[in-house]
Amino acid sequence: MAGSSAVLSDSSLLSRLDRAFFVAESWLALISGITIFLLVLLAVVNVLGRWFFSLPVSGYIDWVEQFMAIFAFLASPTVSDWADISVWISW
C-alpha cells in the first residue's frame, strides 16, 4: 500500500468514506499477512514434527483449508487495488 489516496482529502462524505475504507483495508491486509505467516509456521512445525518425532500436526489439512479461506477473502480488496483484473469469456 502506498499510503496515499487518489481521492482528494477534504471533508466530503466520499473522502471520509475513502479514508475509512483505507483503514479497514489496511487492517484486513495485516490480518491476512499474519494468517499467511501462521500458515508457513504451521507447515514448518508439521514437517519438523514428522521428521524428528514422527508426530505430525493433527488435522493439518483442515487447518490449512481454514487459513487459506481466511487470507483469500481478507486479502481480496488489497489485491484488487494492485491490478486491473478482467475476465474474458469467449464462446
N, C-alpha and C positions, 0 to 999 in steps of 0.2 A: 504494500500500500504506500502510496506516495505521500500521504499526509495532507494533501490539499484537495480541494473540491473544485469541480468545473463550474459549479453554480456560484453565483456571486453571494458573498456573505452580507446579507442585510437582514432586516427584521421581518421580512415577509414570511408567510406561512410555509411556502415552498422551501425557502432557505433553512428555516428551523427544522422542518421535516428531514431535509437532506442531511443536516448535521446530526440529527438524532439517529437516522438510519446508518450513517457512517460510524457512529459509536457502536451501535448494535452489531454492525457487520464486523467491526474490529474485534469485538468480544467473541463473536461466533468463529472468526478465523483463529483466534487464540485458543479457544476450546478445541477446535478441530486439530490444530497443530499439537496440542498436548495429547490428544487422543492418538494421533499417529505415533508420537514418541512412546506412549504406553504400549501400543501395538508392537513396535520394534522391541521394546524391553521384554514384553511377554514372549516374543519369538526367541529372543536370546535365552531367556530363562528356560523355555521349553527345550531348546536344543542342548543347552548345557546340562539340564536335568536328565535328558535321555543319555547323553554320552557318559557323564561321570557317575550318576546314581541309578541309572535305569529307571528313572521316575519322571515321566513326562507330566506336564500340567494337565490336570483333569479338566475335560471339557474345552480343550484348546480351540477346536474348530468352532464351537459355539461362541467363545469369547471373540475370536477373530471376526465372525459374522456380525456380532453386535458392534464391535469397534468400527468395522467398515461402514456399517449403516450410519453410525453417528457422524463420522468425519465426511462421508459422501454428501450427506444432506446439510451439514453445518457449513461446509466449505463452498457449496454451490453459489451463494451470492458473490463471494470473492472471486471465484473462478470466472463467473460470467462477466465480471468487470474487466478482466485481463484481455479477453479476446472476443472478437465478433464471431459468435458461433452460429452457423447456419446449416440447415439440413436440406439437401436436395433430394427430391423424390422423382425418379424417372419411371415412366410407365413403359 
